[in-house]
Amino acid sequence: MENIKDYLQYLRGYDYTGKMPVIIDFYATWCGPCQSMAPMLKRLAHDYEGRVKVLKVDVDKNQALAIAARILSIPTLFFITKEGDIERQVGALPYQELTRRTEKLME
């Protein structure tokens, strides 16, 4: 299993504190599935504000992090527990699945 500690040096500017679960969305502005997920992730961030942090990483502007995280396809989501363990999801998800996984992160 991956751990966020492997990526901390690349997360400058993303305010990762490890005090709550985090979802990182690796996306690109030209990616259709990424754009279709954007409103759902914004809603998710609003619905879980204060309990889960949602971060967005543009792979074109943050190539070092994308390479370090071995992002080969987008969208890719990292679901990160408070302990820093990462579950990787490649491909878009419906809102219901996003909320299910978010609830699982908070257990």
N, C-alpha and C positions, 0 to 999 in steps of 0.2 A: 504494500500500500504506500502511496506517496504521502509525504508530509509537507506542510507549508514551510517548514524550516528550510527546505531545499530551495525555496524561491524568495525568501525574505530579502536577500540582497538586491533583487530585481523589483521589489514592490515599493521603492521609494516614491512618495507622492500619492500612494493609495491608502494611507492611514490604516494599515492592517495592524490591529492591536492584539488579536487573539483572545479578546474578552467575550466574544459572542460568535456564533456560527456565521460563516460568510459564504456567499455565492459569488463567484467570479465568472462573468460572461466575457469570453474571448470572441470578438466580433470584428467585422470590417464594414465600413459605410457602404460598400458596393455589393454586399452579400444580401440577397433577397430573404433567405430564411432568418438571417440575423435581424433584418429590419422588421420582419413580421413578429419576432419575439420581443422587440424593444418595448412596445406598450405593455406587454404582459409582465416584463421584468420591472418596469416602472410601477405598475400596480402592485406587484409582489413586494417591492421595496416599501411602498406606502402602507400596505396591509400588515407588514411585519416590522414596521419601524420600531427601533428600540430593542428588538429581539433577534433580528437577523440583519446583517449588513450585506447589501448588494453592490458589487463593484463591476464596472465595465472597463474592459481593456481593449482598445483599438489595436489590433495586431500590426497594422501598417505603421502606427506611430510608436509602438512599443515592441520592436522586433526582438530585442535582447530577451525580454521576458517570454515572448511567444516561442522563441527558439529553446530557451531553458525549460519551458513547460512542455516542450515537444508537441506544440499545437500544429497538427498536420491538416486539419479540416475545421471549418467554422460553420455554424457556431459550436464552440466547445464550452461547457459549463463545468466549473469546479464547485462541488458542494463540500465545504470544509467545516468539520466539527470544531468545537471550542478547543479540543486537544490538538488540532492541526491536521487531522487525518483527512485525506482528500478522496472523494469519489468523483471520477471523471465521467462526463456525459457528452458524447459527440452527437450533434444533431439537435434540431429544434424539438421542443416538448410543448404539449398543450398546457394551458393554465392549471387544469386540475392535477396534472402530474407534477408540475412545479410546486404547487402547494403541498402535495403529498410528500414530496422529497424535503421540502422546507420543514414540515412538521416533524419528519423523521430526524432532521438535524437537531431539532430542539429537545429531543428526548434525553 
